[in-house]
């Protein structure tokens, strides 16, 4: 018997989080973990894809263009807020942009838990990545 292909639509999740001030290995580690937790049920995008080892964009504008497009086509934005000393400028811009597009914005971590802009422009905050991923799966898969 021939096996049918599954054409079920998968929601897309964009992984947002600081890069400046965070060692590449650490910034990639949580993204890889999130991808492992979510990729069975979701298409997962992140800013480091294709740039895992080194920067590959000849101009930083290329990174912003692609990130904005990824946010535009995503359904959910999952934001890492666990690095207290990292710059959140780009992450905050991604959160604001996603919010302006009526995307679902979910944060995890409490490094900037009192930040007015992050709190206003996000929908929910969890303490850990695992809690956030568990919620996302419960809300959009089960």
N, C-alpha and C positions, 0 to 999 in steps of 0.2 A: 504494500500500500504506500502510495506516495505521500510524503509529509508536506503539509501545507505551510507556506511561509506565514509568519505572524506579522501583519501590517499594523499592529496596534500602535497608536500615536504615543510617543514618549515625551513627556514634558521636558523642557530644557532648563538646566540649572547653571547659573554662572557663579563661580567661586571668586569672591572678592575679598581682598585683605591686603595689608601693607606689604610692600616690597622694599621700599627705602628704609634702611635701618634694621633690616632683618636679613641674616645670612641666607643665601639662596637655598641651602639645604633645608633650613627650617621653614622657609616660605613654601618650598615644594612639598615638604613632608606632610603637612596638614592637607594640602590639596590632593596628594596621592591617597591619603587615608579617606578623605571625603569621597573621592572618585570610587574607591573600592567599596565603600558603604552604599553608594547611590547608583552606580552605573548599571546595575541589573535592571532598574526600573526607570532611569532617567538618562537623558543625554547630558553629559557634564562637560562644561567649558571652563577654561581658566586662562589667565593672562600669560602664564609661563609655557603654554603649549607651544612646542617647537623651539622654545628658548630655554629648555631645562638646564643646559650646560653653560650657555653664554648668550649674550644679547645678539640677536640676529637681525633686528630692524636697523637699517642704515640711518634712520632718523627717528627720534622718540615719538614723533607725531604718528608714525605707523602703528605703534602700540596703542595709542589713544584711539585712533580710528577703529582698529580691530576690537578693542574692549567695548567701545560704544556700540558697535554693531552686534557684538555678542550679547550685550545687555538688551538691546532692542529685540533680538530674536528669542531671548530667554523668557521663561514663565516665572522663574523664581531666582532670587539673588540670595546666596548664602554668604554671610559676611563674618570673617574672623576678627574678633576684637579681643585677642588674648596677648597682644604684645604691647605692654604699657609704654615703652620708650620709642616705639616706632612712629614714623610719620604716617598720619592717617589722611593726609591731604587728598591723594588720589582715591583712596577708598571712600572718603566722604563724598567726593565728586561722583563716584559710581553709585553710591547710595542715593544721592540727590537725583541723579539722572534716572535711575530705576524708578524711584518714587514718582517722578514727573511723568513717567510712562505708565503709571498704575501697575507696576510689577509688584509681586509679593517680595518683601525684603525681610529676611530673617537673620538676626545676629546671634552669635554665640561668643561667650567670654564677657568679662567685665572690666577690661582695662580702661575703657573710656565710658563707663556706665553712667556718668553724669553729664555727658556731652549732649547738649540740647539738640543740636542738629542731627546727630545720629539717632537719638531717641525719637524725635519728631518724625523723621523720614523712614523709620522702620516699623514693621508691624509687630514683631515678637522678638524677644531676647531669651536665649537659653544659656545656661552656665557652660555647657560643654558641646563639642562637635557631635558626639554620640547622641546626646539629648536632642539636638537640633535635627539631625538626620532621622532619628526615630520619629519625631513629630512629622517631618516632611513625608516620610513613607506612610505614616498613619493617615495623614490628611489627603494624600494624593494617589495612594496605591490601594490601600486596604478597603 
